Amino acid sequence: MVLVTEPRPQSGTNIRGWFAQDPSDTATPDNGGTVVVDGRGRRWKREYSGLPSIKWFGAKGDGTTDDTQACKAAVAATDYLFWDPGTYVVECTSKDAALLVVSKRGLHWSGYGATVQAKAGSTAKGYSWICRIRVSSNVLIEGLTIDGNRGKRPQPFHSASHCLFIEGGADTVLRDVTMVNSTFDGICISANSPRILAQYPTRMLLANVVVENAYRNGLSVTGGHGITIRGGRFSGTNGTLPEAGIDIEPDDSIIYSVKEVLVDGTVFIDNAGTGIVLTGNVPPRGYRSESVTVTNISGSNNRGGLVHVSRVSNCSVTNVAVAADRINPSSPGLIYVDSTAVNVRLSNLSFTAPAGVRKPCIYINGPVTQHVQVEAVSGSELRGPLLVAASPVLVRDVRILGDAGKGASIELRVGAVGSTLQDVAVHQKPSGPPIRVLARGASVSGVSLTECGQGVEISGS
C-alpha cells in the first residue's frame, strides 16, 4: 500500500489518498479517482470507506469552474458517489444529459449541501437534461440539489430539458432532493418504451422532494406503476401549460397508463396552474390513470385550483386543507372533478377563508361523471359556494360556518339527477339560499340552518 500525496494536474484529477496494488487486475482503466494505472501498467486501487468523493475525480464544486468532464468521469467510474458540499457547474448540450446513468443495478448518490447547476448560457434545446437515469434499479439519490438555472439560459426551452429525467427502472428512491429553476419539468418520470410493460418505472418513492420555479411542471408522471410521493413541496411552477405542481398524465403514446399512485402529506404553493392534476391521456387512445390516492395535502395560491381530477378511475382525495387560496377567474374550482372521471371519493376536506374566491370550493361537472362521493366537508369564512354538483353525487356530513356570498352554499344543478344530500349544517349565511336544488329526484335530509337569511330552495321535481 502506498500513500499518494500529489494531484495529477495534467488530467485534472486529485489522487491524494491510500492506494493498494491489485496484481490480479490487468484490465481496469485508470479513472483518475479510485483506480490509478502507473507507468508499468500496474493497477493501484484506492482504500476507503463510505462513498467515493466526487472531488477525487477533479471536480471543484466552487460554482465557477466547469465541472462537466469531472462529473461525467465520476458517474462513469462508480455507482456510489458522495457529492461534497459545493456547487458543481455542468454544461448542457442538445445531444444528451450532462449526467447519464444507464442500466445500473444499484446506484447511490449522497449530496447533502451539494448543488449540480446548469452552466449559464448552455442550451435548453434538444436532449439537454441535466441528469437522466434509464432502466436502472435499486437507485437512491439523497440530499442533492439540481439547479436548471433557467434565468441564465436562452429560450425557447425544449421538452427534453428537465432537471431529472427517469425512464423505466424499479425500486428508485429520491430522498430530500431539491430541483430548482428547471427549464421544463423539475422531475419527469416516464416509461423507457411505452409498448413494453416491463420498461415502465415501478416501485418508486419520492420522499421530502422539493421543486421550485419549474417551467412546465414540478413533477410529471407520464407512465409508471407503484409511485409514492410522501411529503415535500411543489411551488412556483410558471412558464408553459399546465404549470402544475404535480401532473399525473400519461403521454399519448402510453398504453399501460399510470397506476397505483399515492401522494401523501405534500404541499402545493403559488403554482401558476393547478397544485396537482390527475388525468389520463386524450382520445382516441384515452387510457385512464388508475387507482390514485391523494391524502393529507395542503395548498394555497395555486391559480388553477388545488386538485383537478379527469380521465381517472378509482381516485380518492382525502384529508385536504385549503387556506386563503386565490385562483384565476377561468378556473372551475379549488377541487374540480370533471365529467370523464369514474369512481371518485372526496372526504375530510376543509376550506378556510379562500380570499377572493367566488368559484366553488368543490365543483363536480357533468353529465357523464359516475359514482362520486363527497363526505366530511367543512368551510368557513366563505365568499362563494362550498359545493356545486352538475352530475349525480352522494354528499353527506357537511359543515359551513360563515358564507358571505350571495349564491347558494351548496347547489345541485339540473344534471345532478337523483343525487343525495344528507346531514348538512349551515351557520351564518345572511344572503342567498344555503342550499339550492335544481336537480330532479334529489334527496335532501338532515339539514340544520342557523342565522341564515333564507331556507332551502328546491325547484327540481
GUKOL-255474 format. One record per residue (C-alpha): residue number from 1; residue in one letter; x, y, z. Coordinates in nm, 3 decimals, always signed. Each point is the difference from the previous one (the first is absolute). Last residue first. Layout:
N
SITE   n res    east   north      up
SITE NUM   A       X       Y       Z
...
END
This chain:
461
SITE   n res    east   north      up
SITE 461   S  -8.925  +1.792  -0.924
SITE 460   G  +0.289  +0.243  +0.009
SITE 459   S  -0.074  +0.347  +0.142
SITE 458   I  +0.121  -0.047  +0.355
SITE 457   E  +0.135  +0.297  +0.199
SITE 456   V  +0.099  -0.080  +0.358
SITE 455   G  -0.065  +0.290  +0.235
SITE 454   Q  +0.099  +0.363  -0.013
SITE 453   G  +0.185  +0.260  +0.207
SITE 452   C  +0.195  -0.260  +0.197
SITE 451   E  +0.081  +0.045  +0.366
SITE 450   T  -0.030  -0.374  +0.059
SITE 449   L  -0.089  -0.272  -0.250
SITE 448   S  +0.005  -0.374  +0.070
SITE 447   V  -0.070  -0.248  -0.282
SITE 446   G  -0.035  -0.374  +0.069
SITE 445   S  -0.151  -0.088  -0.336
SITE 444   V  +0.008  +0.095  -0.370
SITE 443   S  -0.077  -0.252  -0.275
SITE 442   A  +0.032  +0.101  -0.365
SITE 441   G  -0.250  -0.142  -0.249
SITE 440   R  +0.023  +0.291  -0.241
SITE 439   A  +0.296  +0.237  +0.039
SITE 438   L  -0.040  +0.371  +0.073
SITE 437   V  +0.073  -0.019  +0.372
SITE 436   R  +0.133  +0.314  +0.172
SITE 435   I  +0.140  -0.016  +0.352
SITE 434   P  +0.111  +0.289  +0.224
SITE 433   P  -0.225  +0.232  -0.201
SITE 432   G  +0.125  +0.353  -0.061
SITE 431   S  +0.115  +0.255  +0.253
SITE 430   P  +0.058  -0.023  +0.378
SITE 429   K  +0.166  -0.342  +0.012
SITE 428   Q  +0.113  -0.026  +0.359
SITE 427   H  -0.013  -0.371  +0.085
SITE 426   V  -0.066  -0.283  -0.246
SITE 425   A  -0.026  -0.361  +0.114
SITE 424   V  -0.046  -0.285  -0.248
SITE 423   D  -0.074  -0.363  +0.088
SITE 422   Q  -0.096  -0.154  -0.333
SITE 421   L  -0.010  +0.105  -0.366
SITE 420   T  -0.081  -0.274  -0.250
SITE 419   S  +0.007  +0.044  -0.377
SITE 418   G  -0.269  -0.143  -0.226
SITE 417   V  +0.070  +0.237  -0.287
SITE 416   A  +0.307  +0.220  +0.050
SITE 415   G  -0.025  +0.132  -0.358
SITE 414   V  -0.251  +0.269  +0.097
SITE 413   R  +0.232  +0.150  +0.261
SITE 412   L  +0.043  -0.102  +0.361
SITE 411   E  +0.124  +0.315  +0.173
SITE 410   I  +0.159  +0.035  +0.342
SITE 409   S  +0.092  +0.339  +0.147
SITE 408   A  -0.256  +0.164  -0.228
SITE 407   G  +0.081  +0.338  -0.152
SITE 406   K  +0.038  +0.332  +0.181
SITE 405   G  +0.336  -0.081  +0.157
SITE 404   A  +0.082  +0.092  +0.360
SITE 403   D  +0.004  -0.362  +0.116
SITE 402   G  +0.077  -0.063  +0.367
SITE 401   L  +0.036  -0.336  +0.168
SITE 400   I  -0.089  -0.279  -0.242
SITE 399   R  -0.003  -0.367  +0.102
SITE 398   V  -0.071  -0.288  -0.238
SITE 397   D  -0.050  -0.362  +0.107
SITE 396   R  -0.139  -0.159  -0.317
SITE 395   V  +0.010  +0.037  -0.375
SITE 394   L  -0.078  -0.278  -0.249
SITE 393   V  +0.034  +0.130  -0.352
SITE 392   P  -0.177  +0.007  -0.336
SITE 391   S  +0.139  +0.264  -0.240
SITE 390   A  +0.007  +0.380  +0.000
SITE 389   A  +0.117  +0.028  +0.361
SITE 388   V  +0.097  +0.329  +0.166
SITE 387   L  +0.154  -0.007  +0.346
SITE 386   L  +0.133  +0.261  +0.242
SITE 385   P  -0.143  +0.287  -0.199
SITE 384   G  +0.156  +0.347  +0.022
SITE 383   R  +0.131  +0.246  +0.254
SITE 382   L  +0.075  -0.252  +0.273
SITE 381   E  +0.113  +0.083  +0.352
SITE 380   S  -0.019  -0.368  +0.092
SITE 379   G  -0.041  -0.319  -0.197
SITE 378   S  -0.028  -0.363  +0.102
SITE 377   V  -0.027  -0.330  -0.184
SITE 376   A  -0.045  -0.343  +0.159
SITE 375   E  -0.131  -0.180  -0.307
SITE 374   V  -0.005  +0.026  -0.378
SITE 373   Q  -0.065  -0.307  -0.212
SITE 372   V  +0.023  -0.012  -0.380
SITE 371   H  -0.126  -0.313  -0.172
SITE 370   Q  -0.022  +0.112  -0.361
SITE 369   T  +0.095  +0.318  -0.187
SITE 368   V  -0.175  +0.011  -0.337
SITE 367   P  -0.212  +0.315  +0.041
SITE 366   G  +0.171  +0.167  +0.155
SITE 365   N  +0.242  +0.206  +0.209
SITE 364   I  +0.076  -0.029  +0.369
SITE 363   Y  +0.120  +0.332  +0.140
SITE 362   I  +0.143  +0.021  +0.352
SITE 361   C  +0.113  +0.332  +0.149
SITE 360   P  -0.235  +0.159  -0.249
SITE 359   K  +0.108  +0.324  -0.169
SITE 358   R  -0.034  +0.320  +0.198
SITE 357   V  +0.356  -0.015  +0.127
SITE 356   G  +0.143  +0.339  +0.097
SITE 355   A  +0.131  -0.131  +0.328
SITE 354   P  -0.063  -0.371  +0.054
SITE 353   A  -0.062  +0.052  +0.371
SITE 352   T  +0.026  -0.361  +0.116
SITE 351   F  -0.085  -0.307  -0.207
SITE 350   S  +0.001  -0.346  +0.153
SITE 349   L  -0.023  -0.341  -0.167
SITE 348   N  -0.048  -0.322  +0.191
SITE 347   S  -0.124  -0.201  -0.297
SITE 346   L  -0.010  +0.000  -0.380
SITE 345   R  -0.056  -0.336  -0.169
SITE 344   V  +0.012  -0.047  -0.375
SITE 343   N  -0.123  -0.307  -0.188
SITE 342   V  +0.021  +0.125  -0.359
SITE 341   A  +0.145  +0.326  -0.135
SITE 340   T  -0.086  +0.118  -0.351
SITE 339   S  -0.260  +0.261  +0.103
SITE 338   D  +0.237  +0.217  +0.199
SITE 337   V  +0.093  -0.002  +0.366
SITE 336   Y  +0.130  +0.339  +0.117
SITE 335   I  +0.142  +0.089  +0.338
SITE 334   L  +0.072  +0.372  +0.031
SITE 333   G  -0.256  +0.080  -0.265
SITE 332   P  -0.072  +0.049  -0.370
SITE 331   S  +0.310  +0.211  -0.074
SITE 330   S  -0.059  +0.284  -0.247
SITE 329   P  -0.018  +0.265  +0.275
SITE 328   N  +0.350  -0.104  +0.111
SITE 327   I  +0.038  -0.138  +0.349
SITE 326   R  +0.091  +0.140  +0.341
SITE 325   D  +0.023  -0.224  +0.305
SITE 324   A  -0.017  +0.129  +0.357
SITE 323   A  +0.009  -0.348  +0.150
SITE 322   V  -0.060  -0.343  -0.154
SITE 321   A  +0.028  -0.315  +0.210
SITE 320   V  -0.041  -0.346  -0.153
SITE 319   N  -0.056  -0.319  +0.195
SITE 318   T  -0.118  -0.212  -0.292
SITE 317   V  +0.006  -0.014  -0.380
SITE 316   S  -0.070  -0.352  -0.125
SITE 315   C  +0.007  -0.111  -0.362
SITE 314   N  -0.131  -0.325  -0.143
SITE 313   S  +0.001  +0.099  -0.369
SITE 312   V  +0.167  +0.307  -0.143
SITE 311   R  -0.079  +0.190  -0.320
SITE 310   S  -0.036  +0.323  +0.200
SITE 309   V  +0.080  +0.119  +0.354
SITE 308   H  +0.133  +0.352  +0.062
SITE 307   V  +0.132  +0.079  +0.350
SITE 306   L  +0.118  +0.328  +0.157
SITE 305   G  -0.142  +0.269  -0.226
SITE 304   G  +0.140  +0.137  -0.325
SITE 303   R  +0.150  +0.305  +0.170
SITE 302   N  +0.166  -0.199  +0.277
SITE 301   N  +0.000  +0.255  +0.280
SITE 300   S  -0.005  -0.244  +0.290
SITE 299   G  +0.048  -0.368  +0.060
SITE 298   S  -0.042  -0.300  +0.222
SITE 297   I  +0.029  -0.374  -0.041
SITE 296   N  -0.090  -0.272  +0.249
SITE 295   T  -0.115  -0.241  -0.270
SITE 294   V  +0.004  -0.054  -0.375
SITE 293   T  -0.066  -0.355  -0.114
SITE 292   V  +0.011  -0.110  -0.364
SITE 291   S  -0.127  -0.342  -0.104
SITE 290   E  +0.003  +0.040  -0.378
SITE 289   S  +0.111  +0.258  -0.255
SITE 288   R  -0.233  -0.030  -0.293
SITE 287   Y  +0.091  -0.109  -0.351
SITE 286   G  -0.159  +0.218  -0.271
SITE 285   R  +0.173  -0.125  -0.312
SITE 284   P  -0.235  +0.195  -0.229
SITE 283   P  -0.025  +0.189  +0.227
SITE 282   V  +0.218  +0.185  +0.254
SITE 281   N  +0.231  -0.147  +0.260
SITE 280   G  -0.105  -0.036  +0.359
SITE 279   T  -0.042  +0.252  +0.284
SITE 278   L  +0.093  +0.103  +0.351
SITE 277   V  +0.127  +0.360  +0.019
SITE 276   I  +0.156  +0.128  +0.323
SITE 275   G  +0.048  +0.361  +0.115
SITE 274   T  -0.172  +0.138  -0.307
SITE 273   G  +0.159  +0.265  -0.223
SITE 272   A  +0.213  +0.304  +0.086
SITE 271   N  +0.126  -0.187  +0.306
SITE 270   D  +0.019  +0.210  +0.315
SITE 269   I  +0.006  -0.282  +0.256
SITE 268   F  -0.060  -0.374  +0.000
SITE 267   V  +0.085  -0.204  +0.312
SITE 266   T  +0.029  -0.381  +0.015
SITE 265   G  -0.111  -0.222  +0.288
SITE 264   D  -0.077  -0.308  -0.208
SITE 263   V  -0.017  -0.044  -0.377
SITE 262   L  -0.055  -0.368  -0.083
SITE 261   V  -0.004  -0.136  -0.356
SITE 260   E  -0.113  -0.349  -0.090
SITE 259   K  -0.020  +0.029  -0.378
SITE 258   V  +0.121  +0.221  -0.283
SITE 257   S  -0.091  -0.120  -0.349
SITE 256   Y  +0.088  -0.334  -0.160
SITE 255   I  -0.044  +0.131  -0.357
SITE 254   I  +0.216  +0.315  +0.014
SITE 253   S  +0.046  +0.175  -0.336
SITE 252   D  -0.231  +0.290  +0.095
SITE 251   D  +0.213  +0.060  +0.307
SITE 250   P  -0.159  -0.095  +0.330
SITE 249   E  -0.096  +0.290  +0.229
SITE 248   I  +0.068  +0.028  +0.373
SITE 247   D  +0.102  +0.368  +0.008
SITE 246   I  +0.149  +0.127  +0.325
SITE 245   G  +0.053  +0.368  +0.089
SITE 244   A  -0.178  +0.096  -0.317
SITE 243   E  +0.097  +0.253  -0.270
SITE 242   P  -0.228  -0.175  -0.256
SITE 241   L  +0.106  +0.178  -0.209
SITE 240   T  +0.313  +0.211  -0.050
SITE 239   G  +0.203  +0.231  +0.223
SITE 238   N  -0.075  -0.030  +0.369
SITE 237   T  +0.039  -0.253  +0.280
SITE 236   G  +0.042  +0.189  +0.328
SITE 235   S  -0.032  -0.285  +0.244
SITE 234   F  +0.014  -0.373  +0.049
SITE 233   R  +0.074  -0.100  +0.359
SITE 232   G  +0.105  -0.324  +0.163
SITE 231   G  -0.189  -0.262  +0.192
SITE 230   R  -0.036  -0.347  -0.141
SITE 229   I  -0.031  -0.071  -0.372
SITE 228   T  -0.054  -0.367  -0.079
SITE 227   I  +0.007  -0.156  -0.347
SITE 226   G  -0.120  -0.358  -0.049
SITE 225   H  -0.037  -0.011  -0.376
SITE 224   G  +0.147  +0.233  -0.261
SITE 223   G  -0.062  +0.228  -0.296
SITE 222   T  -0.022  +0.375  -0.057
SITE 221   V  +0.071  +0.108  +0.358
SITE 220   S  +0.091  +0.369  -0.016
SITE 219   L  +0.142  +0.179  +0.304
SITE 218   G  +0.044  +0.375  +0.050
SITE 217   N  -0.174  +0.057  -0.326
SITE 216   R  +0.062  +0.229  -0.303
SITE 215   Y  +0.274  +0.255  +0.083
SITE 214   A  +0.102  -0.106  +0.349
SITE 213   N  +0.033  +0.269  +0.267
SITE 212   E  +0.036  -0.226  +0.305
SITE 211   V  +0.006  -0.377  +0.050
SITE 210   V  +0.047  -0.156  +0.344
SITE 209   V  +0.011  -0.375  +0.063
SITE 208   N  -0.071  -0.117  +0.355
SITE 207   A  -0.018  -0.365  -0.105
SITE 206   L  -0.048  -0.097  -0.364
SITE 205   L  -0.041  -0.378  -0.006
SITE 204   M  -0.013  -0.215  -0.313
SITE 203   R  -0.122  -0.357  -0.024
SITE 202   T  -0.028  -0.030  -0.377
SITE 201   P  +0.123  +0.193  -0.303
SITE 200   Y  -0.139  -0.141  -0.324
SITE 199   Q  +0.241  -0.208  -0.205
SITE 198   A  -0.156  -0.336  +0.092
SITE 197   L  -0.330  +0.118  -0.148
SITE 196   I  +0.148  +0.036  -0.349
SITE 195   R  -0.198  +0.224  -0.238
SITE 194   P  +0.095  +0.335  +0.160
SITE 193   S  +0.375  -0.075  -0.002
SITE 192   N  +0.214  +0.169  +0.265
SITE 191   A  -0.317  +0.086  +0.188
SITE 190   S  -0.011  +0.340  +0.165
SITE 189   I  +0.084  +0.198  +0.312
SITE 188   C  +0.076  +0.372  -0.050
SITE 187   I  +0.154  +0.210  +0.277
SITE 186   G  +0.034  +0.380  +0.012
SITE 185   D  -0.181  +0.017  -0.328
SITE 184   F  +0.107  +0.252  -0.268
SITE 183   T  +0.283  +0.252  +0.030
SITE 182   S  +0.029  -0.089  +0.368
SITE 181   N  +0.061  +0.280  +0.249
SITE 180   V  +0.029  -0.224  +0.305
SITE 179   M  -0.001  -0.374  +0.070
SITE 178   T  +0.056  -0.116  +0.358
SITE 177   V  +0.077  -0.345  +0.138
SITE 176   D  -0.086  -0.110  +0.354
SITE 175   R  -0.045  -0.362  -0.108
SITE 174   L  -0.040  -0.129  -0.354
SITE 173   V  -0.041  -0.377  +0.012
SITE 172   T  -0.012  -0.231  -0.303
SITE 171   D  -0.110  -0.361  +0.033
SITE 170   A  -0.050  -0.064  -0.370
SITE 169   G  +0.112  +0.132  -0.337
SITE 168   G  -0.180  +0.180  -0.278
SITE 167   E  +0.111  +0.345  -0.107
SITE 166   I  +0.092  +0.257  +0.266
SITE 165   F  +0.071  +0.356  -0.114
SITE 164   L  +0.142  +0.249  +0.251
SITE 163   C  +0.046  +0.375  -0.055
SITE 162   H  -0.221  -0.021  -0.305
SITE 161   S  +0.115  +0.121  -0.342
SITE 160   A  -0.175  -0.240  -0.236
SITE 159   S  -0.312  +0.214  -0.058
SITE 158   H  +0.221  +0.278  -0.140
SITE 157   F  +0.039  +0.352  +0.139
SITE 156   P  -0.014  +0.286  -0.248
SITE 155   Q  +0.189  +0.172  +0.154
SITE 154   P  +0.359  +0.066  +0.099
SITE 153   R  +0.141  -0.097  +0.342
SITE 152   K  +0.070  +0.239  +0.288
SITE 151   G  -0.346  +0.018  +0.159
SITE 150   R  -0.051  -0.372  -0.054
SITE 149   N  +0.285  -0.098  +0.233
SITE 148   G  -0.114  -0.366  -0.012
SITE 147   D  +0.122  -0.048  +0.357
SITE 146   I  +0.029  -0.356  +0.130
SITE 145   T  +0.021  -0.039  +0.378
SITE 144   L  +0.125  -0.325  +0.156
SITE 143   G  -0.106  -0.125  +0.343
SITE 142   E  -0.062  -0.359  -0.102
SITE 141   I  +0.005  -0.203  -0.319
SITE 140   L  -0.064  -0.370  +0.047
SITE 139   V  -0.038  -0.238  -0.296
SITE 138   N  -0.074  -0.369  +0.037
SITE 137   S  -0.075  -0.035  -0.369
SITE 136   S  +0.104  +0.172  -0.323
SITE 135   V  -0.191  +0.016  -0.329
SITE 134   R  +0.122  +0.351  -0.082
SITE 133   I  +0.111  +0.280  +0.235
SITE 132   R  +0.042  +0.344  -0.160
SITE 131   C  +0.152  +0.299  +0.180
SITE 130   I  +0.035  +0.356  -0.131
SITE 129   W  -0.231  -0.065  -0.291
SITE 128   S  +0.098  +0.165  -0.327
SITE 127   Y  -0.142  -0.233  -0.261
SITE 126   G  -0.082  +0.268  -0.256
SITE 125   K  -0.016  +0.360  +0.119
SITE 124   A  +0.077  +0.138  +0.346
SITE 123   T  +0.342  +0.119  -0.111
SITE 122   S  +0.279  +0.119  +0.226
SITE 121   G  +0.012  +0.373  +0.069
SITE 120   A  +0.062  -0.039  +0.372
SITE 119   K  +0.119  -0.351  +0.081
SITE 118   A  -0.264  -0.229  +0.144
SITE 117   Q  +0.050  -0.040  +0.373
SITE 116   V  +0.066  -0.314  +0.205
SITE 115   T  -0.040  +0.103  +0.362
SITE 114   A  +0.154  -0.157  +0.311
SITE 113   G  -0.096  +0.059  +0.363
SITE 112   Y  -0.120  -0.356  +0.049
SITE 111   G  +0.119  -0.186  -0.308
SITE 110   S  -0.019  -0.375  +0.036
SITE 109   W  -0.012  -0.203  -0.320
SITE 108   H  -0.071  -0.373  +0.016
SITE 107   L  -0.054  -0.222  -0.303
SITE 106   G  -0.071  -0.373  -0.004
SITE 105   R  -0.067  -0.193  -0.316
SITE 104   K  +0.086  +0.258  -0.262
SITE 103   S  -0.148  -0.019  -0.349
SITE 102   V  +0.088  +0.354  -0.112
SITE 101   V  +0.107  +0.307  +0.199
SITE 100   L  +0.066  +0.325  -0.186
SITE  99   L  +0.115  +0.327  +0.159
SITE  98   A  +0.017  +0.294  -0.243
SITE  97   A  -0.296  -0.159  -0.173
SITE  96   D  +0.000  -0.055  -0.373
SITE  95   K  +0.076  +0.159  -0.337
SITE  94   S  -0.141  +0.357  +0.030
SITE  93   T  +0.267  +0.101  +0.250
SITE  92   C  -0.012  +0.093  +0.369
SITE  91   E  +0.335  +0.096  +0.156
SITE  90   V  +0.046  -0.074  +0.370
SITE  89   V  +0.077  +0.227  +0.296
SITE  88   Y  +0.049  -0.179  +0.331
SITE  87   T  -0.100  +0.209  +0.301
SITE  86   G  +0.138  -0.102  +0.340
SITE  85   P  -0.041  -0.256  +0.276
SITE  84   D  +0.181  -0.324  -0.096
SITE  83   W  -0.198  -0.223  -0.235
SITE  82   F  +0.057  -0.353  +0.122
SITE  81   L  -0.029  -0.265  -0.270
SITE  80   Y  -0.086  -0.366  -0.031
SITE  79   D  -0.055  -0.134  -0.352
SITE  78   T  +0.363  +0.065  -0.087
SITE  77   A  +0.218  +0.084  -0.299
SITE  76   A  -0.252  +0.134  -0.251
SITE  75   V  -0.161  +0.236  +0.253
SITE  74   A  +0.345  +0.119  +0.113
SITE  73   A  +0.121  +0.060  -0.355
SITE  72   K  -0.317  +0.190  -0.091
SITE  71   C  +0.041  +0.217  +0.309
SITE  70   A  +0.361  +0.078  -0.087
SITE  69   Q  -0.093  +0.075  -0.360
SITE  68   T  -0.280  +0.239  +0.094
SITE  67   D  +0.174  +0.182  +0.286
SITE  66   D  +0.017  +0.339  -0.172
SITE  65   T  +0.156  +0.214  +0.274
SITE  64   T  -0.222  +0.282  +0.133
SITE  63   G  -0.216  -0.141  +0.283
SITE  62   D  +0.297  -0.128  +0.203
SITE  61   G  -0.086  -0.369  -0.023
SITE  60   K  +0.353  -0.082  -0.114
SITE  59   A  -0.048  -0.335  -0.175
SITE  58   G  +0.328  -0.179  -0.067
SITE  57   F  -0.099  -0.365  +0.028
SITE  56   W  +0.086  -0.025  +0.370
SITE  55   K  -0.231  +0.299  +0.045
SITE  54   I  -0.310  -0.212  -0.065
SITE  53   S  +0.088  -0.188  +0.316
SITE  52   P  -0.028  -0.378  +0.016
SITE  51   L  -0.266  -0.119  +0.248
SITE  50   G  +0.075  -0.154  +0.338
SITE  49   S  +0.334  -0.157  +0.078
SITE  48   Y  +0.321  +0.047  -0.194
SITE  47   E  +0.301  -0.173  -0.151
SITE  46   R  +0.060  +0.120  -0.355
SITE  45   K  +0.104  -0.253  -0.258
SITE  44   W  +0.338  -0.014  -0.171
SITE  43   R  +0.007  -0.187  -0.328
SITE  42   R  +0.346  -0.070  -0.147
SITE  41   G  +0.068  +0.092  -0.362
SITE  40   R  +0.368  +0.083  +0.053
SITE  39   G  -0.061  +0.376  -0.029
SITE  38   D  -0.263  -0.012  +0.271
SITE  37   V  -0.372  -0.073  -0.035
SITE  36   V  -0.218  +0.168  +0.263
SITE  35   V  -0.345  -0.124  +0.107
SITE  34   T  -0.228  +0.184  +0.244
SITE  33   G  +0.018  +0.355  -0.130
SITE  32   G  +0.187  +0.044  -0.324
SITE  31   N  -0.203  -0.260  -0.185
SITE  30   D  +0.298  -0.207  -0.111
SITE  29   P  -0.142  -0.294  -0.190
SITE  28   T  -0.053  -0.343  +0.152
SITE  27   A  +0.177  -0.262  -0.213
SITE  26   T  +0.304  -0.153  +0.169
SITE  25   D  -0.148  -0.078  +0.340
SITE  24   S  +0.149  -0.293  +0.193
SITE  23   P  +0.292  +0.209  +0.127
SITE  22   D  -0.234  +0.239  +0.184
SITE  21   Q  +0.227  +0.269  +0.146
SITE  20   A  -0.130  +0.189  +0.303
SITE  19   F  -0.073  +0.372  +0.010
SITE  18   W  -0.026  +0.243  +0.293
SITE  17   G  -0.098  +0.360  -0.077
SITE  16   R  +0.066  +0.299  -0.223
SITE  15   I  -0.112  -0.083  -0.354
SITE  14   N  -0.119  +0.341  -0.114
SITE  13   T  -0.118  +0.013  -0.357
SITE  12   G  +0.048  +0.271  -0.261
SITE  11   S  +0.183  -0.234  -0.235
SITE  10   Q  +0.321  +0.204  -0.031
SITE   9   P  -0.044  +0.124  +0.354
SITE   8   R  +0.063  -0.344  +0.150
SITE   7   P  -0.040  +0.057  +0.370
SITE   6   E  +0.276  -0.079  +0.248
SITE   5   T  -0.010  -0.183  +0.333
SITE   4   V  -0.027  -0.365  -0.096
SITE   3   L  +0.037  -0.231  +0.299
SITE   2   V  +0.102  -0.349  -0.106
SITE   1   M  -0.124  -0.347  +0.082
END
